[in-house]
Amino acid sequence: MTRHRRLLRLVRDTGRYRSDTEATRVLTAVLTHLGSQLSGDERCDLAAVLPEQARAVLAAQLPLPAPVSAPAFVEAVAETLGTSLAAARWDASSVLVALAELAGPGLTARLLAHLPRGYALLFGRPDLTVAA
C-alpha cells in the first residue's frame, strides 16, 4: 500500500467517509489550513512523513505570523468545505487524528506544543493544562 493510499485509508476510516473522493476533499481542506498554522522544524518534519500529494498541499500554504485558535481553524475548515461547525470539527479531527497516527507521538507532541491550546482535542489527545 502506498503512503498516500495509507493516509487516505486512515482519514476515510477515522471519518467514516463513504468514498475516497470525500476523504480526499476533507484531507485537502484540512491540510490547506494546517499548512498556514505551522512553520519551522515542525512544518518540515510533518511534510517529511506525508505522501507527496499531501506534502504538496501543506507546503503550498504560506505560514501565518501566528497560528489561529482551534475554533478559528474549525471555522476556516467549515467555510472551505461549506459545512456546519460540528461537521467541520468532525472533518478536522478525522484528518488530524490520522496525521497523528502517521506522525507518531513525538512529532504530534511537538506540533501541539507549536499550536494554541485547543488543538489537542482535534488531534484526539487530551487537552491537559498545568494546574497553577
Secondary structure, 3 states (H helix, E strand, C coil): CCHHHHHHHHHHHHHCCCCHHHHHHHHHHHHHHHHCCCCHHHHHHHHHHCCHHHHHHHHCCCCCCCCCCHHHHHHHHHHHHCCCHHHHHHHHHHHHHHHHHHHHHHHHHHHHHHCCCCHHHHCCCCCCCCCC
